[in-house]
Amino acid sequence: MSASVPASDTAAPVGVDVGADAAGDVPGDVPAVEADAVETDEGPETVRRALTRLCLATRTVKPVGELIRFVVGPDGLVVPDIAARLPGRGAWVTARRDSVTEAMKRKAFGRAFRGKGRADPALPELVGQLLEKDALGALALANKAGQVVTGNMKVIDALTGGKVAVLVHARDAAPDGAGKLDGLARRIVEAGGRKIARIDAFPGVQLDLALGRANVVHAALLAHPTSAGFLARVRRLEGWYAD
């Protein structure tokens, strides 16, 4: 993915975006309990117990699903911990490029880690790359679970069968082909069918690699927890590049 992918290019809905049907773990669910507004956690074992954390950039307490965790690596550099599993104390920043940039400008990482954390100027680019890798890995997982179909006719069959939760187009797909599938998905939703999300965040070559198939232009993910995981990660990636 290029270094700047606006959300409007990747999140155009074909109906109403999947909610509970396919994205129960979409980041940003409102928590029931707030954690103490401290700048760092005490390690990955504490992450599961706290539903909120303090954002270093905005100085506000937010749900952990809206944040990215950072730790200090052995070389003293600040490292993104996308899965929130790396050892050591962690600091949290809103999962947006501009928020991480602001935290760096304020030298918030150095303060949070008591002078031990140095943020490389390329940190925002690294976060974007890791979020992209995480989303494509989730797509590969859904495929391994047998929840992905590719090819125009197979996608049409899945749509008309009411099985599709996420419709994926290669970013470089021809507009007319994508438009026809979008129109079918829209009619299905309007007729009372399952809500369908539309994704065009990745070029065909990345879809090929994630799915282990050649010339992937259109794909459909069936309603399944792995599909929900993919959608959640794509939405997080889109949010990272949002203005």
C-alpha positions as CSV (number, residue, x, y, z in Angstrom):
1,M,0.0,0.0,0.0
2,S,1.2,3.5,-0.7
3,A,2.0,5.8,2.2
4,S,-1.3,7.6,1.9
5,V,-4.6,5.8,1.4
6,P,-7.6,8.0,2.2
7,A,-10.4,6.3,4.0
8,S,-12.9,7.6,1.3
9,D,-11.1,5.4,-1.3
10,T,-11.3,2.3,0.8
11,A,-14.5,2.4,2.7
12,A,-17.3,3.2,0.2
13,P,-20.3,1.2,1.4
14,V,-22.5,-0.9,-0.8
15,G,-25.3,-0.8,1.8
16,V,-25.0,-0.3,5.5
17,D,-21.6,-1.5,6.7
18,V,-21.5,-4.8,8.5
19,G,-22.1,-4.4,12.2
20,A,-22.8,-7.3,14.5
21,D,-23.2,-9.6,11.5
22,A,-19.5,-9.6,10.7
23,A,-17.5,-7.2,12.8
24,G,-18.1,-7.9,16.4
25,D,-14.5,-7.2,17.2
26,V,-14.2,-3.9,15.3
27,P,-11.9,-1.6,17.3
28,G,-13.6,1.2,19.2
29,D,-16.3,-0.6,21.2
30,V,-17.3,1.5,24.2
31,P,-15.8,0.0,27.4
32,A,-17.7,-0.6,30.6
33,V,-14.7,0.2,32.9
34,E,-12.0,2.8,32.7
35,A,-8.3,2.2,33.6
36,D,-6.3,4.7,35.6
37,A,-5.1,7.5,33.3
38,V,-1.4,6.6,33.6
39,E,1.1,7.0,30.8
40,T,2.3,3.4,30.6
41,D,1.0,0.0,31.4
42,E,2.9,-2.6,33.4
43,G,3.3,-5.1,30.7
44,P,1.2,-7.1,28.2
45,E,-0.3,-9.2,31.0
46,T,-2.1,-6.1,32.2
47,V,-3.5,-5.2,28.7
48,R,-6.3,-7.7,28.9
49,R,-7.5,-6.4,32.2
50,A,-7.8,-2.7,31.2
51,L,-10.4,-1.6,28.6
52,T,-9.1,2.0,28.4
53,R,-5.7,3.7,28.3
54,L,-4.4,7.3,28.2
55,C,-3.4,8.5,24.7
56,L,0.0,10.3,24.8
57,A,-1.0,12.7,22.0
58,T,-4.5,13.8,23.1
59,R,-4.1,13.3,26.8
60,T,-7.5,11.7,26.9
61,V,-8.5,8.2,28.1
62,K,-9.8,6.1,25.2
63,P,-10.9,2.5,24.6
64,V,-7.8,0.3,23.8
65,G,-9.4,-0.6,20.5
66,E,-8.9,3.0,19.4
67,L,-5.2,3.0,20.4
68,I,-1.9,1.4,19.4
69,R,0.6,0.2,22.0
70,F,4.3,1.1,21.8
71,V,7.2,-0.3,23.8
72,V,10.9,0.4,23.9
73,G,13.1,-2.1,22.0
74,P,16.5,-3.4,23.1
75,D,18.1,-0.6,21.0
76,G,16.2,2.1,22.8
77,L,13.9,2.8,19.9
78,V,10.1,3.1,20.3
79,V,8.5,0.0,18.6
80,P,4.8,-0.4,17.6
81,D,3.2,-3.3,19.3
82,I,0.2,-3.8,17.0
83,A,-1.0,-7.0,18.8
84,A,-0.3,-5.6,22.3
85,R,1.8,-8.6,23.2
86,L,5.4,-7.4,23.4
87,P,7.1,-7.5,26.8
88,G,7.9,-4.4,28.8
89,R,6.0,-1.3,29.8
90,G,3.7,0.0,27.0
91,A,2.5,3.5,26.1
92,W,-0.6,4.1,24.0
93,V,-1.5,6.5,21.2
94,T,-4.6,7.0,19.2
95,A,-4.4,4.8,16.1
96,R,-4.1,7.6,13.6
97,R,-1.0,8.8,11.8
98,D,-1.4,12.4,12.9
99,S,-1.7,11.4,16.5
100,V,1.6,9.5,16.5
101,T,3.2,12.4,14.7
102,E,1.9,14.8,17.4
103,A,3.2,12.5,20.2
104,M,6.6,12.6,18.5
105,K,6.5,16.4,18.2
106,R,5.7,16.7,21.9
107,K,8.4,14.2,22.8
108,A,5.7,12.3,24.6
109,F,7.4,8.9,24.2
110,G,10.5,10.1,26.0
111,R,8.5,11.4,28.9
112,A,6.3,8.3,29.2
113,F,9.3,6.0,29.1
114,R,11.4,8.3,31.4
115,G,13.9,9.3,28.8
116,K,14.5,5.7,27.5
117,G,12.4,5.8,24.4
118,R,13.6,7.4,21.2
119,A,11.1,7.7,18.3
120,D,12.6,7.2,14.9
121,P,11.3,9.8,12.3
122,A,10.1,6.9,10.2
123,L,7.9,5.5,13.0
124,P,4.6,6.5,11.4
125,E,5.6,4.8,8.2
126,L,6.5,1.6,10.1
127,V,3.1,1.6,11.9
128,G,1.3,1.9,8.6
129,Q,3.3,-1.0,7.2
130,L,2.6,-3.2,10.2
131,L,-1.2,-2.4,10.1
132,E,-1.3,-3.3,6.4
133,K,0.6,-6.5,7.1
134,D,-1.8,-7.3,9.9
135,A,-4.8,-6.8,7.7
136,L,-3.4,-9.0,4.9
137,G,-2.5,-11.6,7.4
138,A,-6.1,-11.7,8.6
139,L,-7.3,-12.1,4.9
140,A,-4.9,-15.0,4.5
141,L,-6.3,-16.5,7.7
142,A,-9.9,-16.2,6.5
143,N,-8.9,-17.8,3.2
144,K,-7.2,-20.7,5.1
145,A,-10.5,-21.2,7.0
146,G,-12.3,-21.6,3.7
147,Q,-14.2,-18.3,4.0
148,V,-13.0,-16.5,0.8
149,V,-14.2,-17.0,-2.7
150,T,-12.7,-15.4,-5.8
151,G,-13.7,-14.9,-9.4
152,N,-16.6,-12.9,-10.8
153,M,-19.1,-15.8,-11.1
154,K,-18.3,-17.3,-7.7
155,V,-18.6,-13.9,-6.0
156,I,-22.0,-13.4,-7.7
157,D,-23.1,-16.9,-6.6
158,A,-22.1,-16.1,-3.0
159,L,-23.8,-12.7,-3.1
160,T,-27.1,-14.1,-4.4
161,G,-26.9,-16.9,-1.8
162,G,-26.9,-14.4,1.0
163,K,-23.6,-15.6,2.4
164,V,-21.3,-12.6,1.8
165,A,-20.2,-10.3,4.7
166,V,-17.4,-8.5,3.0
167,L,-17.0,-7.7,-0.8
168,V,-13.4,-7.0,-1.8
169,H,-12.2,-5.4,-5.0
170,A,-8.6,-4.9,-6.0
171,R,-7.7,-1.2,-5.9
172,D,-6.8,-1.4,-9.6
173,A,-9.9,-3.3,-10.6
174,A,-11.9,-1.9,-13.6
175,P,-14.6,0.4,-12.4
176,D,-17.3,-1.2,-14.4
177,G,-16.7,-4.7,-13.0
178,A,-16.6,-3.5,-9.5
179,G,-19.7,-1.4,-10.1
180,K,-21.7,-4.3,-11.3
181,L,-20.9,-6.3,-8.2
182,D,-21.5,-3.3,-5.9
183,G,-24.9,-2.8,-7.6
184,L,-25.9,-6.5,-6.9
185,A,-24.7,-6.2,-3.3
186,R,-26.7,-3.0,-2.8
187,R,-29.9,-4.6,-4.2
188,I,-29.5,-7.6,-1.9
189,V,-29.0,-5.3,1.1
190,E,-32.0,-3.2,0.1
191,A,-34.1,-6.3,-0.2
192,G,-33.5,-7.1,3.4
193,G,-30.4,-9.3,3.0
194,R,-27.3,-9.4,5.1
195,K,-25.3,-6.2,5.5
196,I,-22.2,-6.1,3.3
197,A,-19.0,-4.2,3.7
198,R,-17.0,-3.0,0.7
199,I,-13.2,-2.9,0.7
200,D,-10.8,-1.8,-2.0
201,A,-7.8,-1.1,0.1
202,F,-5.2,-3.3,-1.6
203,P,-3.9,-3.7,-5.2
204,G,-4.4,-7.0,-6.9
205,V,-0.8,-8.1,-6.4
206,Q,-1.2,-7.9,-2.6
207,L,-4.5,-9.9,-2.8
208,D,-2.7,-12.5,-5.0
209,L,0.0,-12.9,-2.3
210,A,-2.4,-13.0,0.6
211,L,-4.7,-15.6,-1.0
212,G,-2.1,-17.6,-2.8
213,R,-3.9,-17.2,-6.1
214,A,-3.1,-15.4,-9.4
215,N,-5.0,-12.4,-10.8
216,V,-7.4,-11.8,-7.9
217,V,-9.7,-8.9,-8.9
218,H,-12.8,-9.5,-6.9
219,A,-13.3,-11.6,-3.8
220,A,-16.0,-12.2,-1.2
221,L,-15.6,-13.1,2.4
222,L,-18.4,-15.2,3.9
223,A,-19.9,-14.4,7.3
224,H,-17.5,-15.9,9.8
225,P,-15.3,-14.7,12.7
226,T,-12.2,-14.7,10.5
227,S,-14.0,-12.4,8.1
228,A,-14.9,-10.1,11.0
229,G,-11.2,-10.1,12.0
230,F,-10.2,-9.0,8.5
231,L,-12.7,-6.2,8.4
232,A,-11.8,-4.9,11.8
233,R,-8.1,-4.7,10.8
234,V,-8.9,-3.0,7.5
235,R,-11.0,-0.4,9.2
236,R,-8.1,0.2,11.6
237,L,-5.8,0.6,8.7
238,E,-8.2,3.1,7.1
239,G,-8.4,5.0,10.3
240,W,-4.7,5.3,10.4
241,Y,-4.6,7.2,7.2
242,A,-7.8,9.2,7.8
243,D,-7.5,13.0,7.7
